Amino acid sequence: MSSGTDVAQESADVVPLGNDLERFVETLALAKRTRGIIGQNFAGTLGVDAVGIALAACGFLNPMLAAFINVSSELAFILNSAWLLPKPGKTEEAVPKAGSAAAKA
């Protein structure tokens, strides 16, 4: 599947690098999970910012505390994105390890 022309590969959103369609299903599942986490992070950011603006407008939040809450919430959303990282025991089949026979060939 990856033997298409350069123009087609440049204009495509996704280019499969192999002929294994099972990997395509995994890619779609990862894309769905990614969209879900992006939605969570976006909604969480809007919610924290809205509460922060409301508290600051009422005088309950000083600038230092607001900055701390903002940075803390952004760190929490970055850590939420870590759910997309591959699991430690799961290795890529397409990338051979340095000591394997496929890497030596």
C-alpha positions in Angstrom: 0.0 0.0 0.0 2.9 2.3 0.6 4.0 2.1 -3.1 1.8 5.0 -4.2 3.1 8.1 -5.9 4.8 10.8 -4.0 2.0 13.3 -4.8 -0.6 10.9 -3.4 1.5 10.3 -0.2 2.0 14.1 0.3 -1.7 14.9 -0.1 -3.0 12.0 2.0 -3.9 12.4 5.7 -2.7 8.9 6.5 -0.3 6.7 4.6 -0.2 3.0 5.6 3.4 1.9 5.6 2.6 -1.8 5.2 0.1 -4.2 3.7 -1.2 -5.4 7.1 -4.8 -4.2 7.5 -4.9 -5.3 11.1 -2.5 -2.4 11.8 -5.0 -0.1 10.1 -7.6 -1.1 12.6 -5.2 -0.4 15.4 -4.5 3.0 13.9 -8.2 3.8 13.8 -8.6 2.8 17.4 -5.7 5.0 18.4 -7.2 7.9 16.4 -10.5 7.4 18.3 -8.8 7.4 21.7 -6.8 10.5 20.7 -9.9 12.4 19.8 -11.5 11.4 23.1 -8.5 12.6 25.1 -8.3 15.9 23.1 -12.0 16.5 23.9 -11.4 15.8 27.6 -8.4 18.2 27.7 -10.3 20.9 25.8 -13.4 20.7 28.0 -11.2 20.6 31.1 -9.2 23.6 30.0 -12.4 25.6 29.3 -13.9 24.6 32.6 -10.9 25.5 34.7 -10.5 28.8 32.8 -14.2 29.7 33.2 -14.1 29.0 37.0 -10.8 30.9 37.3 -12.2 33.9 35.5 -15.4 33.9 37.6 -13.4 33.6 40.9 -11.0 36.4 39.8 -13.9 38.6 38.8 -15.4 38.2 42.2 -12.1 39.0 43.9 -11.5 35.5 45.4 -8.4 34.8 43.3 -5.1 36.7 43.3 -2.8 36.6 40.3 -0.3 34.3 41.9 -2.9 31.7 42.9 -4.5 32.0 39.5 -1.1 31.3 37.8 -0.5 28.3 40.0 -4.0 26.9 39.3 -3.5 27.5 35.5 -0.1 25.8 35.4 -1.3 22.9 37.6 -4.3 22.3 35.4 -2.2 22.3 32.3 0.1 19.8 33.8 -2.8 17.6 34.7 -4.0 17.7 31.1 -0.6 16.9 29.7 -0.5 13.9 32.1 -3.9 12.9 30.8 -2.4 12.8 27.3 0.1 10.3 28.6 -2.6 7.6 28.3 -1.8 7.6 24.6 1.8 6.5 25.1 2.6 2.8 24.3 2.7 0.4 27.1 6.2 -0.5 28.3 5.9 -4.2 27.5 4.4 -3.6 24.0 7.0 -3.3 21.3 6.7 -2.2 17.7 6.8 -5.2 15.3 7.7 -3.0 12.4 10.9 -1.7 14.0 13.4 -4.5 14.6 15.5 -4.4 17.8 19.2 -3.7 17.4 20.3 -7.2 18.3 17.7 -9.1 16.2 18.5 -11.0 13.1 16.2 -8.7 11.0 18.3 -5.7 12.0 21.5 -7.5 11.0 20.2 -8.5 7.5 
